[in-house]
Amino acid sequence: MTFTKKQAEILDISKKMFAEKGFVETSMRDLAAFLEIKAASLYAHFKSKEEI
């Protein structure tokens, strides 16, 4: 699967946050806040946390 530059950035940050806080404890809002984007924008790139 080919990812956009932004999707690759989201995946990289997600891996770090999942390792640090755990998958269950990391929310899409947490990811969005860290990436300095709105949660709705994050959902434009990935449909769910499970898809990430």
N, CA, C and O atoms as a GROMACS GRO file, in nm:
protein
  208
    1MET      N    1   0.083  -0.117   0.000
    1MET     CA    2   0.000   0.000   0.000
    1MET      C    3   0.088   0.124   0.000
    1MET      O    4   0.189   0.130   0.070
    2THR      N    5   0.051   0.221  -0.077
    2THR     CA    6   0.125   0.347  -0.086
    2THR      C    7   0.058   0.452   0.001
    2THR      O    8  -0.064   0.469  -0.002
    3PHE      N    9   0.139   0.521   0.078
    3PHE     CA   10   0.088   0.623   0.168
    3PHE      C   11   0.132   0.761   0.122
    3PHE      O   12   0.238   0.777   0.062
    4THR      N   13   0.048   0.861   0.151
    4THR     CA   14   0.086   0.999   0.124
    4THR      C   15   0.189   1.040   0.229
    4THR      O   16   0.211   0.968   0.327
    5LYS      N   17   0.250   1.154   0.209
    5LYS     CA   18   0.348   1.204   0.305
    5LYS      C   19   0.283   1.224   0.442
    5LYS      O   20   0.343   1.190   0.544
    6LYS      N   21   0.162   1.278   0.445
    6LYS     CA   22   0.092   1.303   0.570
    6LYS      C   23   0.055   1.170   0.638
    6LYS      O   24   0.068   1.158   0.760
    7GLN      N   25   0.010   1.072   0.562
    7GLN     CA   26  -0.024   0.942   0.618
    7GLN      C   27   0.100   0.876   0.679
    7GLN      O   28   0.092   0.816   0.786
    8ALA      N   29   0.212   0.888   0.612
    8ALA     CA   30   0.337   0.831   0.665
    8ALA      C   31   0.375   0.900   0.795
    8ALA      O   32   0.421   0.834   0.888
    9GLU      N   33   0.356   1.031   0.803
    9GLU     CA   34   0.384   1.104   0.926
    9GLU      C   35   0.290   1.057   1.039
    9GLU      O   36   0.334   1.036   1.152
   10ILE      N   37   0.163   1.040   1.007
   10ILE     CA   38   0.066   0.992   1.105
   10ILE      C   39   0.105   0.854   1.155
   10ILE      O   40   0.099   0.829   1.276
   11LEU      N   41   0.145   0.766   1.066
   11LEU     CA   42   0.186   0.631   1.105
   11LEU      C   43   0.308   0.634   1.196
   11LEU      O   44   0.314   0.561   1.295
   12ASP      N   45   0.404   0.718   1.164
   12ASP     CA   46   0.525   0.729   1.245
   12ASP      C   47   0.494   0.778   1.386
   12ASP      O   48   0.541   0.720   1.484
   13ILE      N   49   0.415   0.883   1.395
   13ILE     CA   50   0.377   0.938   1.525
   13ILE      C   51   0.293   0.837   1.602
   13ILE      O   52   0.310   0.821   1.723
   14SER      N   53   0.203   0.769   1.533
   14SER     CA   54   0.116   0.670   1.597
   14SER      C   55   0.197   0.558   1.660
   14SER      O   56   0.169   0.517   1.773
   15LYS      N   57   0.295   0.509   1.589
   15LYS     CA   58   0.380   0.402   1.642
   15LYS      C   59   0.446   0.446   1.773
   15LYS      O   60   0.451   0.370   1.870
   16LYS      N   61   0.495   0.568   1.774
   16LYS     CA   62   0.561   0.620   1.894
   16LYS      C   63   0.463   0.635   2.009
   16LYS      O   64   0.494   0.598   2.122
   17MET      N   65   0.345   0.688   1.980
   17MET     CA   66   0.246   0.708   2.086
   17MET      C   67   0.192   0.576   2.137
   17MET      O   68   0.170   0.560   2.257
   18PHE      N   69   0.170   0.480   2.047
   18PHE     CA   70   0.121   0.348   2.089
   18PHE      C   71   0.224   0.279   2.177
   18PHE      O   72   0.188   0.213   2.275
   19ALA      N   73   0.352   0.294   2.144
   19ALA     CA   74   0.458   0.233   2.224
   19ALA      C   75   0.466   0.300   2.362
   19ALA      O   76   0.495   0.234   2.462
   20GLU      N   77   0.442   0.430   2.365
   20GLU     CA   78   0.454   0.506   2.489
   20GLU      C   79   0.332   0.491   2.580
   20GLU      O   80   0.346   0.462   2.699
   21LYS      N   81   0.211   0.510   2.525
   21LYS     CA   82   0.088   0.509   2.604
   21LYS      C   83   0.009   0.379   2.592
   21LYS      O   84  -0.077   0.350   2.676
   22GLY      N   85   0.037   0.302   2.488
   22GLY     CA   86  -0.042   0.183   2.462
   22GLY      C   87  -0.151   0.214   2.360
   22GLY      O   88  -0.198   0.328   2.350
   23PHE      N   89  -0.190   0.113   2.286
   23PHE     CA   90  -0.291   0.130   2.180
   23PHE      C   91  -0.424   0.176   2.238
   23PHE      O   92  -0.486   0.270   2.187
   24VAL      N   93  -0.469   0.110   2.342
   24VAL     CA   94  -0.600   0.139   2.400
   24VAL      C   95  -0.605   0.279   2.459
   24VAL      O   96  -0.706   0.349   2.446
   25GLU      N   97  -0.499   0.321   2.523
   25GLU     CA   98  -0.496   0.451   2.590
   25GLU      C   99  -0.472   0.569   2.497
   25GLU      O  100  -0.490   0.683   2.537
   26THR      N  101  -0.432   0.544   2.375
   26THR     CA  102  -0.408   0.650   2.278
   26THR      C  103  -0.534   0.671   2.196
   26THR      O  104  -0.584   0.578   2.133
   27SER      N  105  -0.585   0.792   2.197
   27SER     CA  106  -0.708   0.822   2.121
   27SER      C  107  -0.673   0.893   1.991
   27SER      O  108  -0.562   0.943   1.973
   28MET      N  109  -0.768   0.895   1.902
   28MET     CA  110  -0.751   0.968   1.777
   28MET      C  111  -0.732   1.117   1.808
   28MET      O  112  -0.658   1.186   1.738
   29ARG      N  113  -0.799   1.166   1.911
   29ARG     CA  114  -0.783   1.307   1.950
   29ARG      C  115  -0.641   1.333   2.000
   29ARG      O  116  -0.584   1.438   1.974
   30ASP      N  117  -0.584   1.236   2.073
   30ASP     CA  118  -0.445   1.249   2.118
   30ASP      C  119  -0.353   1.261   1.997
   30ASP      O  120  -0.266   1.348   1.992
   31LEU      N  121  -0.373   1.173   1.900
   31LEU     CA  122  -0.290   1.176   1.779
   31LEU      C  123  -0.306   1.309   1.706
   31LEU      O  124  -0.207   1.371   1.666
   32ALA      N  125  -0.430   1.352   1.690
   32ALA     CA  126  -0.456   1.478   1.620
   32ALA      C  127  -0.390   1.595   1.692
   32ALA      O  128  -0.330   1.682   1.629
   33ALA      N  129  -0.402   1.598   1.824
   33ALA     CA  130  -0.343   1.708   1.901
   33ALA      C  131  -0.191   1.709   1.883
   33ALA      O  132  -0.132   1.816   1.864
   34PHE      N  133  -0.128   1.593   1.889
   34PHE     CA  134   0.016   1.587   1.872
   34PHE      C  135   0.058   1.632   1.733
   34PHE      O  136   0.162   1.696   1.716
   35LEU      N  137  -0.023   1.598   1.633
   35LEU     CA  138   0.006   1.635   1.494
   35LEU      C  139  -0.035   1.778   1.462
   35LEU      O  140  -0.009   1.828   1.353
   36GLU      N  141  -0.101   1.843   1.561
   36GLU     CA  142  -0.149   1.980   1.545
   36GLU      C  143  -0.248   1.993   1.430
   36GLU      O  144  -0.242   2.087   1.350
   37ILE      N  145  -0.339   1.895   1.423
   37ILE     CA  146  -0.449   1.899   1.326
   37ILE      C  147  -0.577   1.867   1.402
   37ILE      O  148  -0.573   1.819   1.515
   38LYS      N  149  -0.690   1.893   1.340
   38LYS     CA  150  -0.818   1.859   1.401
   38LYS      C  151  -0.844   1.710   1.382
   38LYS      O  152  -0.798   1.648   1.287
   39ALA      N  153  -0.920   1.654   1.476
   39ALA     CA  154  -0.951   1.511   1.470
   39ALA      C  155  -1.021   1.477   1.338
   39ALA      O  156  -0.995   1.372   1.280
   40ALA      N  157  -1.108   1.565   1.291
   40ALA     CA  158  -1.178   1.540   1.164
   40ALA      C  159  -1.079   1.527   1.048
   40ALA      O  160  -1.101   1.447   0.957
   41SER      N  161  -0.972   1.603   1.052
   41SER     CA  162  -0.870   1.594   0.948
   41SER      C  163  -0.798   1.460   0.954
   41SER      O  164  -0.762   1.404   0.851
   42LEU      N  165  -0.778   1.411   1.074
   42LEU     CA  166  -0.713   1.281   1.090
   42LEU      C  167  -0.799   1.171   1.029
   42LEU      O  168  -0.748   1.079   0.965
   43TYR      N  169  -0.931   1.181   1.051
   43TYR     CA  170  -1.023   1.082   0.994
   43TYR      C  171  -1.028   1.090   0.842
   43TYR      O  172  -1.070   0.994   0.778
   44ALA      N  173  -0.987   1.199   0.784
   44ALA     CA  174  -0.980   1.210   0.637
   44ALA      C  175  -0.867   1.122   0.583
   44ALA      O  176  -0.872   1.080   0.467
   45HIS      N  177  -0.766   1.096   0.666
   45HIS     CA  178  -0.652   1.014   0.624
   45HIS      C  179  -0.669   0.867   0.661
   45HIS      O  180  -0.627   0.779   0.585
   46PHE      N  181  -0.729   0.841   0.776
   46PHE     CA  182  -0.753   0.704   0.823
   46PHE      C  183  -0.892   0.698   0.885
   46PHE      O  184  -0.931   0.788   0.959
   47LYS      N  185  -0.966   0.593   0.854
   47LYS     CA  186  -1.106   0.582   0.900
   47LYS      C  187  -1.116   0.553   1.049
   47LYS      O  188  -1.216   0.588   1.112
   48SER      N  189  -1.014   0.491   1.105
   48SER     CA  190  -1.020   0.455   1.246
   48SER      C  191  -0.879   0.433   1.300
   48SER      O  192  -0.782   0.425   1.225
   49LYS      N  193  -0.870   0.424   1.430
   49LYS     CA  194  -0.741   0.395   1.494
   49LYS      C  195  -0.695   0.254   1.453
   49LYS      O  196  -0.576   0.231   1.435
   50GLU      N  197  -0.788   0.163   1.440
   50GLU     CA  198  -0.754   0.026   1.400
   50GLU      C  199  -0.694   0.024   1.259
   50GLU      O  200  -0.607  -0.059   1.231
   51GLU      N  201  -0.738   0.111   1.173
   51GLU     CA  202  -0.684   0.117   1.036
   51GLU      C  203  -0.538   0.165   1.039
   51GLU      O  204  -0.457   0.124   0.955
   52ILE      N  205  -0.506   0.251   1.134
   52ILE     CA  206  -0.369   0.299   1.148
   52ILE      C  207  -0.281   0.182   1.184
   52ILE      O  208  -0.160   0.198   1.201
   0.00000   0.00000   0.00000
